[in-house]
Amino acid sequence: MSLDPYLFFDGDCRAALAFYAAVFQTEPSGVMAYAQAPGFDPADPSADRVLYASLPIGGVTAMLSDVPVGQPYVSGNHVALSFGTPDPAEAERVFAALADGGHVHMPLAPTFFNPLYGMLTDRFGVMWMVSQTPPG
């Protein structure tokens, strides 16, 4: 059984995939364009968009894709991804990388519930919570 986040983008999935792969120092797999789907019309404006990609991050697989051209895309605040690590330097590195070009809602700082915690929306409109989690 698994529960994995699935993130949608509006034509910039490849850029987001490369960005997250660099931030989390991992490699994407299974990247497929709409044009690679059986029976897909290569003249369709969505042909070069990403139909599916996966990215392993800390034991979880994030799945990503672009919405087809013409399908409504809404960047919202109803989903956030939470990244935790016991290493404070790693928490600071990830937070800074995700914040680059994004918007910090709460700077990474000590809280009553974690040694370090911060919230931001990255350059792709994805909300993140980054924390230094207690060891153990």
Secondary structure, DSSP 8 states (H G I E B T S, - for coil): -----EEEESS-HHHHHHHHHHHTT---EEEEEGGGSTT--TTSTTTTSEEEEEEEETTEEEEEEE--TTS-----SS-EEEEEES-HHHHHHHHHHHHTTSEEEEEEE--SSSSEEEEEE-TTS-EEEEEE----
